[in-house]
Amino acid sequence: MNFDDFESSFTKENRKLRIALAVTLIVSMLTSVMIFFQQKYFLYKGKDIFEERPLAVEVCRLGFISLAKGEPNSHVVTQDIINLVKEDPFSIQIDKVLKLESLEKGACKIILKSNEELLSFKIGLKESIFYPFHYKLIQLDEVKIQGGI
């Protein structure tokens, strides 16, 4: 193989590689532009976008319902509250839970209907990594409803 043949084959191969590189760059740019201008649709279902401490809210619900039934669940209620309920029984007929929300760290609020009355309770939570569900109900206070309904 002489130098002219080598140069000719090298030029042909180099041209093929340049074409392949150009095609790859064009396809990459087109893909990037399509991704950048792609429209995305989200369906908003009217709920909070970010739920704050969802596990705490669920522990509030489970702990309160177990207390209302008179059978406190030791996984979500502290032993002090269980002992207090054994001494002084606490039970409420729950018709419907109207609202359950996290107030601040370590507290949540439950509003419910019981025997056609509207009741509200503030629930205090204790947090520990050693608890089965990270939180336990430690305090339960009835909140008076302001004004008439």
C-alpha positions in Angstrom: 0.0 0.0 0.0 1.5 3.3 -1.0 1.1 6.6 0.7 -1.6 8.0 -1.8 -3.8 4.9 -1.3 -3.4 5.2 2.5 -4.2 9.0 2.4 -7.3 8.3 0.2 -8.6 5.6 2.6 -7.8 7.7 5.6 -9.7 10.7 4.1 -12.7 8.5 3.3 -12.8 7.0 6.9 -12.3 10.4 8.4 -15.2 11.8 6.3 -17.5 8.9 7.5 -16.5 9.6 11.1 -17.3 13.3 10.7 -20.7 12.5 9.2 -21.4 10.1 12.1 -20.4 12.7 14.6 -22.5 15.4 13.0 -25.6 13.1 12.9 -25.1 12.2 16.5 -24.8 15.8 17.6 -27.9 16.8 15.6 -29.9 13.9 17.1 -28.7 14.8 20.6 -29.6 18.5 20.2 -33.0 17.7 18.8 -33.7 15.3 21.7 -32.6 17.9 24.2 -34.8 20.6 22.6 -37.8 18.3 22.6 -37.3 17.4 26.2 -36.8 21.0 27.2 -40.0 22.2 25.4 -42.1 19.1 26.3 -45.3 20.0 28.1 -46.1 18.1 31.2 -49.5 17.9 32.7 -50.2 17.3 36.4 -53.6 16.5 37.9 -54.3 18.4 41.1 -56.8 16.6 43.2 -57.4 19.5 45.7 -55.3 18.1 48.5 -52.2 19.5 50.1 -49.2 19.2 47.8 -46.9 18.3 50.6 -48.2 16.6 53.7 -46.5 17.6 56.9 -45.6 14.7 59.2 -48.1 12.2 57.8 -47.0 9.5 60.2 -47.7 11.8 63.2 -51.2 12.4 61.9 -51.9 8.7 61.5 -50.5 7.9 65.0 -52.9 10.7 66.3 -55.8 9.0 64.6 -55.0 5.5 65.7 -54.2 6.6 69.3 -57.3 8.6 69.7 -59.6 5.9 68.2 -58.1 3.3 70.5 -58.6 5.5 73.5 -62.2 6.4 72.5 -63.0 2.6 72.3 -61.5 2.2 75.8 -58.8 -0.2 74.5 -55.6 1.9 74.2 -53.0 0.5 71.8 -49.6 0.3 73.4 -47.9 0.8 70.1 -49.2 4.4 69.7 -50.2 5.4 73.3 -47.6 5.8 76.2 -47.8 3.6 79.2 -48.6 6.6 81.5 -51.8 7.3 79.5 -52.7 3.6 79.5 -52.4 3.5 83.3 -54.4 6.7 83.6 -57.2 5.2 81.4 -57.2 2.1 83.6 -57.8 4.2 86.7 -60.3 6.6 85.1 -62.0 5.1 82.0 -62.3 7.3 79.0 -64.6 6.4 76.1 -66.4 8.4 73.4 -68.8 7.3 70.7 -67.2 8.5 67.4 -69.8 9.1 64.7 -67.5 10.7 62.2 -64.0 12.2 62.2 -64.4 15.6 60.5 -60.8 16.9 60.5 -57.4 15.6 61.5 -54.4 17.9 61.1 -50.9 18.4 62.3 -50.6 21.6 64.3 -46.9 21.9 65.0 -44.1 19.5 65.8 -45.4 17.2 68.5 -49.1 18.1 68.3 -52.1 17.5 66.2 -55.8 18.3 66.3 -58.8 16.1 65.8 -62.4 17.4 65.2 -65.2 14.8 65.4 -68.9 14.4 65.7 -70.0 12.4 68.7 -73.7 11.9 69.6 -74.6 14.8 67.4 -72.2 17.1 69.2 -69.1 18.6 67.8 -65.9 17.9 69.8 -62.3 19.0 69.3 -59.2 17.6 70.9 -55.5 18.6 70.9 -53.3 15.6 71.0 -49.7 15.8 72.2 -47.1 13.4 70.8 -43.8 12.2 72.1 -41.2 11.4 69.4 -38.5 8.7 69.7 -36.7 6.5 67.3 -37.3 3.6 69.7 -41.1 3.7 69.3 -42.6 1.3 66.8 -44.2 4.1 64.8 -41.7 6.9 65.8 -44.5 8.7 67.8 -46.7 8.0 70.8 -49.7 9.8 72.2 -48.7 11.4 75.4 -51.4 14.1 76.1 -55.0 14.6 75.2 -56.8 17.9 75.9 -60.3 18.8 74.9 -60.5 22.2 73.1 -63.6 24.3 73.7 -65.4 25.3 70.6 -65.7 29.1 70.3 -69.2 30.5 69.6 -72.3 28.7 68.6 -72.7 26.4 65.7 
